[in-house]
Each structure stands twice: as structure tokens, then as C-alpha cells.
Amino acid sequence: MTIIAPLMLIIAAGALYTRVWLPWGEKASGNIVRVESLSLFGRLRMHGPHVGLLCLVAILSALLGWVNPIVALLAMIMAAGVIVLPGRYTVTTTGIRSGGTPVRRWTEIGGV
């Protein structure tokens, strides 16, 4: 058992938090119209596939003996914790931004 697999698993779980909080990320441009909190189902839709995939990789890694089951459990708890954190949409005159994601211009979603 090497240190690479457990370290990659923990880093991947921590990287999920950059979608919620990224201090050096792009600031919302334009005048802020509204800041709306993201519901639980919205957070599940946003983070659910990534958290599910990471949990699947953690379980497989533990079953194959690549990581200690405690490390796999820790990675799954860290990954699931991102869903619990509150998220916000920032609506501005030029676009919309969610958490640490880039600003989406209104012209990108004008046809929706």
C-alpha cells in the first residue's frame, strides 16, 4: 500500500469544495440584482454526481486494498460534506454565478 492512492482520494474530496468557496475566483461583474440561496435539491443536483463518483471510487479502492477503509470513509464524509454547505446564486445585470463557478453571461443562457 503506497501513500499515493490515499493522498489522491483525500485531495479529490477536498477539491470538491472549490465549487462552493474559491477566494481567488472571478468576482461577479455588473450590478448585483439578487443573491439567492441554493436549496438542498439544487446542491444535490450540482454536487451529487461528483460526490457519488468519488464515493464509488473510495469504496472500490478500499475493496481492492489500495487504501485503508478508514481513509475511504474519511474521503466519503469529506465529499458528502460539500452538499451540507450552504450555496448561493449571485444574479447580476451581466450574468449569474453559483459559488466558486465562473460567471455565466446572460447571452449563454438566452435561449433557455
Secondary structure, 3 states (H helix, E strand, C coil): CCCHHHHHHHHHHHHHHHHCCCCCCCCCCCCEEEEEEECHHHHHHHHHHHHHHHHHHHHHHHHHCCCCHHHHHHHHHHHHHHHHCCEEEEEECCEEEECCCCCEECCCCCCC
